[in-house]
Amino acid sequence: MRFIRNMSINPYFNLALEEYLLKTFPEDEEIFMLWQNEPTIVVGKHQNTIEEVNTAFVQDKGINVVRRLSGGGAVYHDLGNVNFTFILTSGEREFLDFKKFTLPVISALERFGVKAEQSGRNDITIDGRKISGNAQHIHRNRLLHHGTLLFDSDLDVLQEALKVDDGKIQSKGIKSVRSRVTNIKEHMRKDIDVQEFMSALAEYIMEHNNKDFAEYRLTDKDILNTASLMKDKYATWEWNYGESPPFNFKNSKRFEGGKVEVLLDVKDGIVSGCKIFGDFLGVRDIGPVEEAIKGKRYGMEDIQDALAGIDMMTYFGNIGRDELLSCFFA
């Protein structure tokens, strides 16, 4: 088995690296990788990104958003979180066997005096609170299993970044199940930092895997090919937002200048329908504003650009541009 300590904290590169390793390494090569991301929301393959992300908060805090290969729910990564990846040749039976990968992690946590257990099919918990979510993807006969480990993450940011008013969005995507979470560090008998934890975890996995381990360092070719995949796929709006299932959005807010209600139809990440209602004191028909929104990507910057040329006083009276923009997002 090859062990890779991936030092990149770029989430777009790191998700591309997983796919590159899965699809290009020889079938007789098994891989175990540890890695981290700077603050990022990672959404599942079949999810509606907008439905999972607190758009205004994420943009304000500069949090990355990226879609992964595997299914399951959205998760928050930061430098207090540790990610682990196994890649190996596998049959369908192993594809359904999450314990094959989660039990070694649970055993490793015991070394630190942490009593963890598998919950449901793909979570690891401590005292009923989630510390790890796991997901899988299969390519031909190669299996990718990856999971998170909340070691010392900012749980306040986690909760805020993933907090979305589900009542405003009706989607065909897979919705995340919100869980109570905790950090591993709070339950450890010895105070160590995240880097020490990663080193100890890698050592334990290597000791108890009953396979010959050898550290693998990414070559220049690996890095160039991964960077190319990142540029063409994982860093693109089309992958991270355009892959979202169709959905309808409805939101209303009241300001000093009146009430605004926005209804949107979104398909492939593009606004296909827009209606704006309210008791604001505009003097012109709102149709041109609705048309300016249609055909635009459903993202904060794109909607903001569409509204930039709108004469707000004429169409919305005393409603400000930022107030109107806020109506387009949960």
TIDO-244948 format. One record per residue: x, y, z of N, C-alpha, C in turn. Coordinates in steps of 0.02 Angstrom, whole numbers, padded with zeros to 5 digits, always signed. Each point is the difference from the previous one (the first is absolute). Layout:
XYZXYZXYZ...
This chain:
+00042-00060+00000-00042+00060+00000+00044+00062+00000-00020+00049-00041+00037+00063-00003-00032+00051+00048+00040+00033+00040-00025+00052+00044+00019+00068-00030-00049+00044-00007+00011+00067-00027-00020+00051+00053+00047+00040+00021-00015+00057+00044-00005+00060-00045-00060+00016-00022-00011+00055-00046+00003+00066+00038+00048+00042-00017+00010+00062+00036-00041+00059-00027-00033-00010-00056-00041+00053-00027-00061+00013+00044-00020+00063+00007-00062+00016+00036-00050+00033-00048+00014-00005-00065-00044+00027-00052-00055-00052-00013-00063+00013+00017-00052-00051-00007-00012-00022-00072+00008+00045-00047-00013-00017-00070+00055-00048-00025+00061+00012+00020+00054-00045-00018-00009-00067+00035-00018+00001+00064-00004-00062+00038-00055-00047-00024-00057+00028-00018-00054-00043-00027+00019-00026-00069+00035+00041-00039+00025-00024-00065+00052-00055+00009+00042+00006+00052+00051-00051+00012-00032-00067+00016-00053+00000+00038-00034-00063+00014-00022-00034-00064-00031+00038-00045-00023-00030-00062+00059-00023-00043+00052+00039-00002+00060-00019-00039+00029-00065+00026+00007-00006+00065+00029-00062+00029-00046-00059-00012-00065+00011+00006-00049-00054-00010+00003-00028-00071+00007+00044-00048-00009-00020-00070+00065-00015-00036+00057+00018+00028+00063-00009-00037+00050-00047+00033-00005-00011+00065+00049-00044+00032-00015-00073-00017+00052-00042-00003-00009-00071-00018-00048-00035+00049-00035-00050-00026-00050-00035+00041+00030-00037+00059+00063-00018-00004+00031-00036+00056+00028+00048+00052-00009+00065-00009+00024+00049+00048-00058+00022+00046+00009-00009+00065-00048+00026+00048+00028+00064+00030-00044+00047+00016+00022+00066+00022-00036+00019+00064+00039+00029+00046-00028+00032+00060+00028+00071+00001-00045+00049+00005+00022+00070-00004-00032+00040+00056+00039+00045+00030-00024+00048+00049+00009+00070-00029-00049+00043+00012+00003+00067-00030-00048+00047+00037+00009+00064-00013-00042+00051+00030-00020+00052-00053-00054+00036+00014-00021+00056-00041-00004+00063+00041+00015+00056-00032-00016+00064+00030-00077+00005+00002-00029+00050+00035-00073+00001+00009-00039-00011-00064-00041-00053+00000-00033-00024-00061-00064-00037+00018-00051+00009-00042-00058-00045+00002+00008-00049-00058-00003-00064+00015+00003-00052-00051-00069-00032-00005-00032+00007-00058-00067-00027-00009+00003-00068-00035-00050-00041+00012-00004-00066-00031-00016+00004-00073+00016-00052-00036-00007-00002-00074-00071+00016-00022-00051-00021+00038-00069+00006-00024-00038+00056+00035+00036+00045+00032-00033+00053+00038-00008+00064-00039-00050+00039+00021-00009+00067-00025+00044+00046+00043+00053+00026-00029+00048+00039+00038-00033+00059+00036-00043+00037-00034-00032+00058+00030-00040-00019+00061-00029-00059-00001-00042-00023+00055+00042-00016+00062+00064-00013-00009+00043-00021+00056+00042+00057+00029+00005+00055-00036+00049+00052+00018-00036+00064+00021+00021+00029+00056-00022+00066+00020+00040+00050-00042-00028+00018-00057+00037+00036-00052+00031+00065+00026-00040+00041+00034+00026+00065+00022+00057-00009+00050-00008-00046+00047+00052-00012+00051+00063-00027-00032-00007-00048-00046+00057-00031-00033+00039+00051-00041-00036+00043-00035+00034+00052-00040+00035+00050+00046-00033+00020+00053+00029+00049+00046+00064-00026+00033+00001-00065+00016+00057-00029+00035+00052-00029-00048-00012+00002-00065+00048-00026-00048+00007-00075+00003-00054-00035+00014+00001-00073+00006-00009-00031-00070+00042-00048-00017-00004-00034-00064-00059-00047-00002-00025-00014-00060-00053-00049-00011+00021-00045-00058-00001-00066+00011+00021-00047-00051-00042-00063+00004-00013-00030-00057-00039-00063-00003+00049-00059-00003-00016-00054+00034+00042-00059-00001-00030-00054-00045+00037-00054-00011-00022-00055-00041-00054-00043+00033+00003-00006+00066-00043-00046+00036-00066+00032+00020-00047-00042+00018-00065+00024+00023+00002+00021+00072-00060+00002+00032-00004+00020+00069-00011+00075+00008+00007+00023+00062-00017+00069+00016+00059+00047+00001-00016+00065+00006+00051+00052+00002+00037-00001+00066+00065+00016-00003+00042+00003+00060+00042+00063-00003+00021+00022+00059+00043+00059+00005+00071-00022+00019+00049+00025-00036+00071-00013+00014+00034+00065+00021+00045-00005+00047+00049+00053+00012+00063-00033+00025+00049+00039+00022+00064-00028+00019-00001-00035+00067-00058-00001+00033-00009-00041+00059-00032-00066-00016-00012-00012-00063-00031-00062-00024+00052-00041-00038-00004-00066+00007+00046-00046-00035-00042-00044-00047+00024-00007-00061-00033-00043-00049+00044-00060-00015-00033-00058-00006+00037-00061-00018-00031-00032-00060+00041-00031-00042-00023-00032-00062+00033-00068-00007-00041-00050-00016+00024-00066-00020-00020-00011-00072+00046-00026-00040-00016-00019-00069+00028-00070-00011-00043-00045-00024+00022-00069-00010-00045-00034-00051+00023-00056-00026-00041-00041-00044-00050-00038+00043-00063+00001-00022-00053-00024+00044-00057-00031-00039-00034-00047+00033-00062-00028-00027-00059+00038+00028-00060-00016-00024-00060+00034+00022-00011-00008+00076+00020-00058+00028-00012-00012+00071+00040+00050+00042+00062+00012-00019+00041+00048+00037-00026+00071-00009-00032+00012-00057-00027+00066-00014-00052+00019+00053-00034-00049+00026-00052+00013+00051+00026-00006+00071+00063-00018+00008+00028-00014+00066+00037+00061+00027-00036+00045+00031+00032+00060+00028+00043-00018+00060-00018-00052+00036+00037-00018+00061+00073-00019-00016+00011-00025-00059+00068-00019-00020+00047+00060+00007-00027+00060-00007+00041+00061+00001-00010+00041+00063-00059-00004+00030-00013+00041+00059+00026-00033+00064-00001-00067+00004+00022-00033+00061+00074+00012+00016+00045-00001-00050+00070+00017+00016+00007+00071+00029-00040+00046-00024+00002+00068+00026-00026+00001+00072-00054-00036+00012-00027-00005+00068+00052-00030+00048+00034-00052-00024+00052-00032+00041+00058+00048+00013+00017+00040-00050+00054+00049+00009-00019+00052+00053-00063+00019+00001-00023+00049+00050+00004-00027+00071-00007-00066+00006+00005-00031+00066+00069+00012+00030+00051+00004-00042+00068+00012+00023+00005+00067+00037-00044+00045-00017+00000+00066+00032-00050+00003+00057-00029-00056+00018-00049-00001+00053-00068+00024-00021-00013+00000-00066-00063+00024-00026-00044-00060-00018-00058-00003+00030-00046-00055-00014-00050+00022-00054+00012-00023-00061-00043+00018-00057-00034-00063-00025-00053+00010-00039-00036-00058-00028-00030+00019-00067-00012-00051-00041-00033+00013-00063-00075+00009+00013-00028+00050-00034-00071+00014+00007-00032-00002-00069-00053-00039-00005-00030-00007-00066+00047-00034-00048-00004+00018-00062+00041-00032-00050+00068+00034-00008+00003+00066+00008+00061+00034-00022+00025+00055+00047-00023+00003+00062+00024+00050+00047+00039-00031+00057+00045+00039+00029+00033-00018+00063-00019+00052+00051-00020-00022+00060-00023+00046+00051+00036-00011+00066-00002+00051+00042+00021-00004+00070-00058+00023+00043-00024-00043+00043-00057+00017+00043-00059+00025-00041-00011-00029-00058-00057+00018-00042+00011+00061-00043+00058+00032+00004+00014+00060-00040+00050-00018-00055-00012+00026-00059+00037-00020-00060+00069+00031-00001+00050-00042-00016+00068+00025-00011+00025-00017-00070-00036-00044-00035+00024-00023-00065-00058-00020-00045+00002+00023-00062-00046-00024-00052+00042-00034-00054-00027-00053-00029+00036-00039-00050-00042-00010-00063+00033-00006-00056-00034-00010-00063+00045-00040-00047-00030-00028-00053+00038-00042-00046-00019+00015-00072+00047-00016-00044-00012+00004-00072+00038-00057-00032-00031-00032-00049+00033-00055-00034+00010+00017-00074+00059-00014-00026+00017+00010-00070+00026-00066-00027-00039-00030-00044+00015-00067-00024+00006-00046+00061+00057-00030+00013+00006-00043+00059+00044+00032+00053+00007+00067-00003+00039+00036+00049-00047+00039+00047+00013-00006+00064-00042+00031+00051+00037+00058+00033-00033+00056+00006+00024+00056+00038-00044+00008+00062+00031-00004+00058-00036+00012+00063+00034+00059+00034-00039+00051+00018+00030+00056+00035-00045+00022+00058+00033+00031+00049-00037+00022+00059+00031+00061+00031-00038+00033+00042+00023+00058+00037+00011-00019+00073+00042+00038+00034+00010-00008+00073+00003+00071+00030-00053+00018+00035-00001+00065+00034+00047-00004+00061+00059+00028-00007+00047-00003+00055-00004+00064+00042+00008+00057-00032-00003+00063+00037-00028+00054-00046-00056-00015-00032-00030+00046-00048-00039+00056+00036-00011+00054-00036-00042+00054+00025-00073-00019-00011-00031-00027+00052-00067-00027-00007-00052+00055-00009+00014+00060+00024-00046+00055-00011-00004+00018-00074+00058+00002-00033+00002+00014-00072-00034-00057-00038+00014-00062+00021-00030-00059-00032-00076+00006-00001-00028+00016+00059-00073+00003+00005-00028+00057-00042+00035+00057-00001-00025+00058-00037+00006-00009-00075+00056-00029-00022+00012-00008-00072-00049-00048-00032-00023-00050+00038-00045-00050-00026-00073+00013+00018-00013+00058+00030-00069+00015+00023-00039+00033-00056-00048-00035-00028-00042+00025-00054-00072-00009+00019-00042+00049-00017-00072-00006+00012-00030-00046-00052-00010-00064+00018-00024-00049-00048-00069+00017-00027-00039+00040+00037-00067+00017-00022-00002+00044-00061+00058+00031-00017+00001+00045-00057+00019-00034-00065+00024-00062+00005+00025-00034-00060-00034-00069-00005-00027-00014-00058-00028-00066-00014+00041-00031-00055+00035-00055+00017+00049-00028-00046-00009-00075-00006+00027-00028-00055+00002-00072-00009+00066-00029+00023+00043+00040+00030+00066-00023+00022-00004-00038+00065+00054-00036+00017+00006-00035+00063+00016+00052+00055-00041+00002+00052+00010+00049+00053+00045-00028+00055+00040+00044+00029+00042-00020+00057-00043-00010+00062+00021-00046+00042-00032-00010+00064+00043+00036+00052-00029+00051+00031+00037+00039+00049+00008-00040+00064+00060-00001+00027+00015-00040+00059+00035+00042+00052-00007-00020+00063+00040+00030+00053+00072-00023-00009+00046+00046+00006+00070-00017-00014+00043+00018+00061+00059-00029+00002+00049+00016+00052+00069-00008-00029+00050+00027+00034+00069-00007-00020+00034-00056+00039+00041-00039-00034+00036-00055+00032+00044+00026+00057+00030+00058-00010+00048+00026+00048-00031+00010+00069-00065+00015+00002-00034+00010+00064-00003-00063+00042+00009-00058-00032-00009-00064+00034+00066-00037+00012+00055+00031-00018+00065-00033+00006+00030+00010+00069+00036-00050+00024+00032+00005+00066+00066+00037-00004+00028+00008-00061+00063+00035-00008-00010+00057-00050+00027+00058+00016-00009+00059-00042+00053+00000-00055-00022-00013-00061+00045+00002-00058-00031+00043-00054+00041+00023-00048-00028+00040-00054-00019-00045-00059-00029+00030-00051-00027-00039-00056+00055-00035-00039+00060+00030-00006+00054-00032-00036+00025-00062+00036+00005+00004+00066+00019-00058+00039-00052-00055-00006-00063+00020-00001-00054-00048-00008+00004-00036-00067+00014+00037-00053+00005-00030-00066+00058-00049-00003+00056+00018+00029+00059-00044+00000-00015-00065+00037-00033+00007+00058-00016-00059+00040-00051-00044-00035-00048+00031-00034-00050-00038-00036+00032-00039-00058+00043+00033-00037+00035-00034-00055+00041-00059+00026+00035+00011+00055+00041-00053+00029-00043-00060+00020-00058+00013+00030-00043-00054+00022-00026-00039-00060-00024+00035-00051-00028-00033-00059+00054-00044-00033+00060+00025-00003+00054-00039-00031+00018-00061+00042+00000+00007+00066+00017-00056+00044-00052-00056-00003-00062+00018-00008-00053-00049+00008-00033-00021-00065+00029+00019-00056-00030-00017-00064+00022-00067-00027+00052-00028+00030+00026-00065-00021+00021-00001-00073+00024+00057-00024+00025+00005-00069+00067+00038+00002+00038-00009-00052+00062+00037-00006-00016+00072-00020+00020+00047+00043-00012+00070-00013+00063+00032-00028-00010+00046-00047+00056+00040-00026-00027+00069-00014+00035+00051+00023-00023+00068-00013+00011+00017-00073-00051+00032-00029+00004+00020-00070-00003+00076-00003+00047+00030-00034+00001+00071-00010-00024+00016-00071-00046+00046-00004-00027+00018-00066+00055+00025-00046+00000-00025-00061+00050+00021-00049-00023+00065-00034+00045+00030-00037-00019+00059-00039-00057-00015-00048+00002-00061-00029-00053-00020-00046-00067-00005+00036+00001-00030+00060-00062-00005+00040-00029+00069+00013+00043+00046+00020-00023+00067+00018-00027+00037-00061+00034-00006-00057-00022+00034-00061-00066-00028-00024-00008-00066+00001-00062-00031-00023-00058+00018+00047+00014+00001+00064-00052+00018+00048-00020+00073-00008+00049+00043-00009-00014+00071-00010-00042+00012-00062+00012-00040-00052-00039+00005-00061-00072-00021+00012-00010-00055+00037-00067-00024+00016-00036+00051+00044+00037+00030+00047-00029+00051+00042-00026+00059-00042+00042+00024-00046-00019+00057-00041-00060-00015-00044-00001-00060-00029-00052-00018-00048-00066-00021+00034+00004-00021+00063-00060-00028+00032-00013+00030+00069+00043-00014+00048-00017+00014+00070+00000+00074+00017+00033+00042-00037+00001+00071+00013-00052+00037-00042-00044-00036-00036-00047+00032-00045-00069+00008+00033-00033+00052-00019-00069+00012+00022-00045-00057-00025+00013-00023-00061-00043-00052-00030-00002-00063+00044+00057-00020+00028+00002-00060+00042-00029+00013+00069+00018+00055+00030-00018+00013+00069-00072+00025+00009-00026+00034-00050-00069+00026+00005-00044-00025-00057+00027-00002-00061-00041-00020-00058-00023-00071+00002+00034-00043+00038-00020-00070+00006-00058-00010+00048-00022+00054+00032-00055-00006+00048-00065-00020-00034-00042-00040+00034-00066-00017-00028-00043+00061-00006-00053-00002-00043-00046+00057-00006-00033+00015+00068-00015+00065+00011-00034+00017+00062-00039+00065-00009-00046+00011+00046-00038+00062+00003+00018+00036+00064+00004+00066-00005+00019+00041+00057-00054+00052+00012-00018+00009+00064-00049+00051+00018+00023+00035+00064+00000+00066-00001+00023+00038+00059-00037+00066+00001-00017+00023+00059-00031+00066+00008+00030+00036+00060+00008+00065-00007+00026+00042+00054-00037+00066+00000-00005+00030+00059-00031+00066+00006+00052+00051+00023+00002+00055-00037+00046+00054+00015-00041+00064+00013+00034+00054+00017-00035+00064+00010-00036+00021-00063+00029-00017-00058-00029+00019-00063-00054-00047-00025-00015-00052+00038-00053-00047-00019+00023-00072+00000-00045-00044-00020+00013-00072-00002+00021-00021-00070+00048-00046-00003+00022-00029-00064-00004-00076+00006-00030-00032-00050-00002-00073-00004+00030-00022-00066+00047-00046+00003+00035-00024-00059-00014-00075-00009-00019-00020-00061-00010-00070-00017+00045-00016-00060+00039-00054+00006+00046-00018-00053-00007-00073-00019+00008-00015-00064+00011-00069-00023+00072-00004-00023+00036-00051+00024+00071-00006-00016+00013-00070-00027+00033-00004-00058+00017-00064-00031+00071+00004-00024+00040-00052+00016+00071-00002-00018+00036+00062+00026-00023+00026+00057+00032+00058+00030-00017+00066-00033-00046+00000-00049-00019+00060-00037-00072+00019+00017-00013+00064+00011-00068+00023+00014-00041-00005-00064-00050-00044+00001-00042-00009-00060-00066+00038+00007-00018+00019+00061-00061+00038+00010+00007+00045+00060-00028+00061-00004+00006+00048+00055-00065+00041+00004-00028+00003+00060-00058+00044+00013+00014+00038+00064-00016+00065-00001+00011+00043+00058-00066+00033+00017-00021-00006+00063-00063+00029+00023+00014+00045+00061-00048+00040+00019+00008+00040+00061-00043+00062+00000+00005+00038+00055-00039+00062+00006+00046+00061-00001+00059-00008-00030+00047+00055-00007-00029+00052-00049+00027+00061+00003-00031+00056-00036+00035+00017-00066+00015-00051-00040+00029+00011-00066-00053+00027-00047+00022+00036-00054-00048+00030-00047+00001-00033-00068+00044-00047-00011+00003-00036-00064-00015-00074+00010-00023-00031-00055-00013-00072+00001+00065-00037+00015-00003-00051+00042+00060-00035+00024+00028-00049-00051-00035-00011-00056+00020-00050-00050+00072+00005-00023+00026+00058-00016+00070+00005-00023+00050-00023+00053-00015+00009+00064+00045-00023+00053-00001-00076+00001-00059-00030-00005-00005-00073-00001+00037-00029-00059-00004+00032-00057+00035-00024-00060+00075+00007+00008+00022+00051+00036+00072+00010+00011+00030-00056+00042-00042-00030+00043+00023-00054+00043+00000-00067-00037-00049-00011-00043-00005-00064-00036+00062-00011-00044+00023-00062+00000+00058-00017-00040+00066+00010+00036-00002+00028+00060+00061+00011+00038+00016-00060+00045+00063-00010+00014+00019-00050+00049-00030+00019+00068-00022-00051+00037-00027+00014+00066+00057+00002+00050+00031+00058+00004+00055+00013+00047-00002+00072+00020+00028+00015+00058-00003+00068+00027+00028+00051-00048+00059-00012-00028+00031+00050-00044-00039+00009-00065-00027-00054-00026-00036+00005-00064-00065+00037+00008-00037-00013+00054-00062+00037+00012+00015+00073+00015+00054+00011+00036+00021+00069+00016+00015+00038-00065+00035-00032-00046+00016+00031-00064-00064+00015-00040-00048-00046+00003-00063+00009-00037-00039+00060+00027+00006+00012+00065-00037+00056+00031+00038+00066-00005+00063-00003-00021+00042+00061+00001-00028+00055-00045-00031-00019-00055-00025+00050-00047-00072+00019+00012-00030-00023+00054-00070+00013+00014-00008+00068+00035-00046+00041-00024-00017+00063+00034-00046-00017+00059+00030-00007+00059-00037-00025+00058-00059+00044+00018+00007+00066-00002-00054+00045+00019-00060-00009-00046+00014-00009-00065-00055-00006-00048-00040-00065+00011+00037-00055+00012-00034-00065+00005-00020-00019+00071+00039+00024+00050-00011-00025+00068-00009+00055+00052-00007+00061-00021-00011+00054+00048+00059+00006+00048-00013-00007+00064+00051+00009+00051+00035-00065+00019-00009-00053-00038+00036-00063+00013+00071+00007-00028+00050-00013+00042+00070+00006-00022+00023-00061-00039+00053+00009-00038+00026-00054-00042+00023-00060+00042+00035+00014+00056+00022-00055+00043-00059-00035+00033-00051+00038+00017-00060-00030+00029-00033-00047-00051-00005+00022-00062-00030-00042-00052+00042-00062-00011+00066+00008-00003+00045-00057-00011-00009-00053+00054-00010+00022+00062-00007-00048+00055-00062-00044-00007-00049+00023-00039-00061-00039-00010+00011-00061-00046+00054+00001-00036+00013-00054-00049+00036-00060+00031+00017+00004+00065+00037-00055+00031-00026-00013+00070+00004-00063+00020-00024-00019+00067+00049+00025+00052
